[in-house]
């Protein structure tokens, strides 16, 4: 399949050949729910959920191998992809890791059952219960600490929904050569301003993004780190940090 080359100038000249059709490549834990809540009523914006680009259980047979952008191209064809305005949001990996950990903790407290194919379809709660009891000698009902989460992450033990919410971001917007294949990469740290630019490009009225699924007890992400934890993130999300120019204290 021919690979798409990013159109860097698309925001500068939105009227030149752009057919006002948007494709939102939704990466988890980047305010994607808030963005979709605004764009879901616009017929000229295509969302992951509308095309069912992922199966309900977020199985890993597709997205973990080729990433969401390449799945889009395979689903709608390269011509439609090229004629549309594709956009995505990314987030500082240090911040996103804390959000992913707290999201998993909420899933565990609610007792959500998430398919875990690599563990013979054990649900996530059962999986964490077994591993947590074996490794840390305490039941998972007490929750998993950030260190527990980083251990699972570094050991590549996360599966199903847990893996979906913590996988590196670059795989969803690059081709096998590492080139970005979406037209615009917005940043969580500049969320409202970048979202306004996207709306202007698509010719739709910009709106104030709501804060959805935000942890009520969440402290600043820097609070959760020490030297060891930072090194783990630097190792796991090395490509994200380099490609998007993030550092530990990146704000904008």
N, C-alpha and C positions, 0 to 999 in steps of 0.2 A: 504494500500500500504506500502510495506517495505521502510524504510527510508535509504537514502544513507549516508554513513559516509565519511567525507572528507579525502582525501589521502594527508597528509601533506608532504610526502616525494617525491611527484611527480616531483618537479623541480630538486631535487638532482639526480634522476636517471630516466631521461626522456626516456631512451631506454628500460627500463624493463617493457614490456607488454603494453606500450603506443602505440596506433595505429595511432598517429599523426593526430587525428581528434580533432579539437577544437570546443568548444561551448562557444560563447561569450554571457554572460548574461548581456544585456545592461540596465544599470540603468541611467535614465536621469540626466543631469547636472553633469556628471563626465567625460567629454571629450569623450563621447560615439560616437559622430558623427565623430570626428577625428580618433578614433580607427577603426570604421567601414569603413572609407574611404580607409584605407590601407588594411584591411582584406577582403573586399568585393570581390576581384578578386581571392581569394584563395579557390579552391573547397573543401579543407579539413577543412575549418572553417565554421561552421554553425552559422548564425546570426538570431536574432529575426525576422528580416524582411523577411528572406528567407523562414522560416517555417510559417510565418504569425502567430506568437505566440500570437499576440495581434490583435484585430479587428482594422480597420482604425481609428475609432473614440476613440480608447483607452477606451472602455467601462469598467466600474468598476466591472462587474459581476464576473470576473475571477482574475485578478492580485491583486486587493486590498484585496481579501480574502485569497489567498494561496501564492502569490508572484511568480515571474518569474521562479525561479529555479524549483519549484514544478510543474509549468505549463510545463516546458521543460520535466520533467520526465513523466508527464501524456501524453505528445504529442509523444515523441519518444520511451518511454519505459525505464524502469530502467536499463536493460542490456546495451543498447546503451549509456545511460548516464554514467554508471560505466566504460565503455571501452573508454570513451572520456575524454579529458582534458578540464574541465570547468573552466572558469575564469571570473572575474568581477573587476570593479574599483569602489572604494568608495572615498568620499570626505569629508573634514571637514564640519560638519553640519552648522557651523557659516558662512563659505564661501559659501556653497551650497545654503543656504537660500537667501543670497544676489543675487546670480546668478538666482535663481528661480524667485525672485521678479522682477528683471530687464527683464527676459524673458517674464513674464506676461505683463509688461509695453509695451514691443515691440509688443506683440500680440494685445494689446488694440489699440495702435497707428495705426497698420495696418488694424484694423477692422476685424480680422479673426473671422469666425464663428465656434465655437466649441460646439459640442453637449453637452447638460447639462440635462441628463435624470432626475436627481432628482429635477430639477426645470421645469418639463414638457417641456423638450427640448428647453428651452430658450437658446440662444447663450450666450457665456461668456461676450460679450460686454454689452448686455442687462442686464444680471445678475448684473455685477459690477455697471452699471449705476444706477439701482434701489437701490441697497444696499448702494452705495456710496452717492447718493443723500439723502437717508433717514438718514444715520448715520452721514455723514460728511457735509451735506448741500452744496455740490459742484458737478458739473458734472464730470463724469469719463473722459471726454476728456482732463481734466487737468492732468490726470494721477493719480495713487495711490501712496501714500508715502510708505516708508518702514514700518512705524507704521500701516498704513492701511492694508498692506499685513500681518503683524504679527497678527493683530486683526482677519482677515479672517482665518488665519492659526490656531490660538489658539482656535477660535470658531468653528473649523471644518466646515467652510462654503465653502471651496474651492471644486470645482467639475470639472469633465471633464479633459481637458488638464492642467488646473491649479493644480489640485490635483495630476495628474500624474507626474508633474515636481517638486513636493515638498513633496511627501510621504516619510516616513522613509525608509532608505536604507536596514535595516536589514531584512525586510520582504521578500526581493527578493533573499536572499541567505541563509536563515535558514529554518529549519523544525519546526513543532509546538512545539518542545522541546527547541528551541532556539539554536540548533547546526548548525554550518556552514556546508552546503552541497555542496559547490563548492571547487575545488581543489586549486585555487590560488586567493587570494584577493589582487589586486594591489591598489595602492593609487594615487590619482590625484596629490598629493604633490610630488610624485616620479614617475611621469607618464612615462617619456621616458625610464628610467632605468628598470622599471617594464615591460613596453611593450617589451623592448629588451629581457628580460628573457622569456617572453611568446613566442616570435618568435623563440628563440633558442629551447625551449621545443617542439614546433610544427615543427621544422625543416624547417622554412621559413626564408628568408632573412629579417633582421630587417631594418626598414626604419624610417626616421625622421618624427615624427607626425606633421601634419599641425595644425595651430590654426584656427579652424572653429567655426563660430557662437559666437565668442568672442566679448563681449561688448566693443566698441571702447572708451567709456567714463568712463569705469569702474575704480574706485579707489580701493585701498587695502581694503579688506572686513572689517578690524578692524575699519576703518573710520566711518562705519555706525552704530556702536554700542555704547550704554551706559549701565549702570547697569540693567535697566529695560528690555531692549531688549535682553541682554544676558540671563537673567533669563527665558524669554519666550522660547528661543532656548533650554536652558538646560532642560526645562520641556517637550517640544514637542519631542525633539530628544534625550531623556535620554538614550534609548537603543542603538542608534547609537554611542553616545559618549562613553558609557561604553564598548560596544562590540569591537569597533575599536580603543579604547584608545586615543580618541581625547580630546583636550582642546582648549580654545579660541585661543591661539597663536601657535597651532601646525603647523609646517612647513614641517616636513618630517616624 
